[in-house]
Amino acid sequence: MSDVSDMSSRWTTPAAIEAHLLRLWNSGSWLAAHVTAISLFPMTLPVRQPGAAMMGEQFDAVRRWIRQLEDGSKSHKGYGYVIEWREINHRQLGRNRVPVQVVVADETEALKLIGKAADKRRFEQLAAITLQMFPALAGWLQRRPMTILEQAGAWARILAILQWFVAHPRPQLYLRELDIAGVDGKFIETRKTLLAELLDQLLPPEAVNADAVGARQFEARYGLLAKPALIRFRLLDARHHIGGLSDLSVPVAQFTALRATVKRVFITENEINGLAFPEVSDSMVIFGGGYGIERLADVRWLDDRQIIYWGDIDTHGFAILDRLRSFLPQARSMLMDLATLEAHHLLWGSEETHKRYTGSLSRLTPDEHALFQVLRDDVLGERLRMEQERLGFHWVSAAIRAVLNSG
């Protein structure tokens, strides 16, 4: 009995026909054809049917299958597919009709079968409005037709945003300042990827910063103001406090314009080390933020200061030091040496394999480069790293005194 069931499940059923049409719909091909005015109908689908031997051996099962196919057809339901037949002359059963293909005559019939008539009408309305306002989006609509339906409730506001940007390219405003009816900053924040796809099609090249890529750089790409990057620093000498303040976070532009009177600048990557950094005469400590150290590249008053960098003893720590020296070549390292590493071997950790830096570095001193190679090549242990915050603070204090004694 199971053999008969397995065989009959391979024969074309009304559900299989509807599933075929639904796949065509869900893929977007159906709506894409509408955009390009290509007609998919009438559509002819072949019918998987039992072989001649099965018709003789399981005639009742075949008859039930034919009845099921007829029950789902237009002749029974009043809409849907039409069955095309072929007569066979079976040596045992005589002359009989079997389905060979089904034809869906037009789109209306197909939409009724899969229950998408209302969605199609909605798409037609939204697509027509979109192309009337922005003919240049025809290609995008063809590639992403389902997106309109997914965003149907928000589409009018999306079009309003596009209109605003076309009229005000690179506005130099914060999202909060955009005066678009019914649209707030959060609405745009949650749709940056989609809006970027559309704006790239509509704005002239000079209005798009092609170097700013991804949702996080949406503001930079389209000339909006973004939340400014901040530099946090502590002044380690009370004589240099600013209005009585010693711990400040300021935008990069303000830090660049700072009239700093310190002679010495420490840079450390770990926040707690920056907070715990002891008082040092004529000095400040900057919270570096990993590769965010690039924010210091335009701070030209640092050019004539003593710069001391304290990073993790791992591949990225030395990569960041190398990058720092690309714009502050006088930078020295602190606590990034073999003696420090070996003295703390009980506290060693490990880098994640896929996040290690394995490139070449050209701005390290010979001793620094030798230690970088030891780490990169797993000489002392696999993926070895020594994080700043693991160092004993007496060791840190001794290193700071050594910096002061060296001038």
Secondary structure, 3 states (H helix, E strand, C coil): CHHHHHHHCCCCCHHHHHHHHHHHHHCCHHHHHHHCCCCCCCEEEECCCCCHHHHHHCHHHHHHHHHHHHHCCHHHHCCCEEEEEEEEEECCCEEEEEEEEEEECCHHHHHHHHCCHHHHHHHHHHHHHHHHHCHHHHHHHHHCHHHHHHCHHHHHHHHHHHHHHHHCCCCCCCHHHCCCCCCCHHHHHCCHHHHHHHHHHHCCHHHCCCCCCCHHHHHHHHCCCCCCCEEEEEECCHHHCECCECEEEEEHHHHHCCCCCCCEEEEECCHHHHHHCCCCCCEEEEECCHHHHHHHCCCHHHHHCEEEEECCECHHHHHHHHHHCCCCCCCEECCCCHHHHHHCHHHCEECCHHHCCCCCCCCCCHHHHHHHHHHHCCCCCCCEEECHHHCCHHHHHHHHHHHHHHC
